[in-house]
Amino acid sequence: MRNELDFPRVKALNAYHKQCPPSHVGIQRLCRILEAFMGIEDSTSSDDLQNDDEDDLFADLQNFPQGG
């Protein structure tokens, strides 16, 4: 039972993380604040990432030809 979460525990965990966020969340927020302050924009767009993923998926699918 200790490895499972019920709704009261999830609610308590969310409240705790809201009050004391995990370190990677705080670091990411700090980086975003510094980027905004210094005028740095994200160099990768979501369109570029999506196109890369589609190309990788197509290449993976070619490795599994349909039997005929």
Contacts in CASP RR format, 6 or more apart in sequence:
PFRMAT RR
TARGET T0000
AUTHOR 0000-0000-0000
METHOD contacts of the structure
MODEL  1
MRNELDFPRVKALNAYHKQCPPSHVGIQRLCRILEAFMGIEDSTSSDDLQ
NDDEDDLFADLQNFPQGG
5 13 0 8 1.000
17 25 0 8 1.000
34 40 0 8 1.000
35 41 0 8 1.000
35 42 0 8 1.000
END
